[in-house]
Amino acid sequence: MGLPLAVRRRRPVPVLAVVAGTSMLAVASQWVQPHAAFVPDLLLVFAIYPVAVTAPSRRAVAALVLSVGGISAAVLFAVALEPRPDWGRSLPVLATQMIIPVAVWVVGRTVRARRDHEARAAQQVLTDERLRIARDLHDGVAHSLSLITVQASVALHVGDERPDEARSALTVIDATSREAARELRRMLGLLRAVDEDPQGAAQLEPAPTADRLAELADHATAAGARIDLRIGDGLDGIPATIGLAVYRIVQESLTNVIKHAAPARCVVRVDRTENAMEIEVTDDGRRAPTGHPSGHGLVGMRERVAVYGGEFTAGPLAGRGFRVHARLPLEGVPT
């Protein structure tokens, strides 16, 4: 009866069927006395645990009911065949035979539930990390490509009449394309790291922070926008994750200004209040008839703010222009 247990981990359901079937036959034929049926019960315990751990819920429940119910029925049948059925002795044995396998089955299902939870948590970490990388890729590379497009148009337009201005535009294109290439290499490295270790991937990223906002303003100015950058005090001590979020929100906002509103005047305000970071980007440029830029940019900014439980609004201003506002709480964010 116990020989099939050697392969119970590889074929748990067939092994349980064999063990339960042979045990029922042994007890029903009185080859094993009903009041001494602890041996089949012990074999059933070893056979039912792998099924509880590995089988889907319906199959695991069916296996428990059929195996425990079958052996219990065999015990009752064997006791009934005795000349003088000793129910007072057999019924406690029967109760034990039912309780122990059920308890082991419950333990197995608990282990299965814990493993499923851990697998879902690991998959969620992987998904969140890929979404974060996708947002960074969009914000960083899209910003660079917008600058390259604008400067290429400038170079083509003034190339013959104002060669110095065209050369300056080509210089910006060269520097921006190199930065975009570095960003792409960094993202590819992050994607490989996510596949190998999702938990540690974030540690590989030399993430930009709020202290580089002036660079973003310079890039936008080179693309034809007039940027008024107003940065408050107290940015040095903010958490790095908040600093990255501030940088990306301003970066995407300026990218939208370049793509949809330039040439325009744009005011960027970044202030630290007592318990939050306030970011506001407004411009006075014209917009498409839809009133706001389309694509993944606004969605990405909204997702960044939602990670920290903040507030985000974006929409057209009365008359002309556009406004982006984000509030990032500082409380509870690790430094």
Secondary structure by P-SEA (a helix, b strand, c coil): cccccccccccaaaaaaaaaaaaaaaaaacccccccaaaaaaaaaaaaaaaaacccaaaaaaaaaaaaaaaaaaaaaaaaacccccccccaaaaaaaaaaaaaaaaaaaaaaaaaaaaaaaaaaaaaaaaaaaaaaaaaaaaaaaaaaaaaaaaaaacccccaaaaaaaaaaaaaaaaaaaaaaaaaaaaaaaaaccccccccccccccccaaaaaaaaaaaaccccccccccccccccaaaaaaaaaaaaaaaaaaaaccccbbbbbbbbbcccbbbbbbbbccccccccccccaaaaaaaaaaaaabbbbbbbbccccbbbbbbbbbcccccc
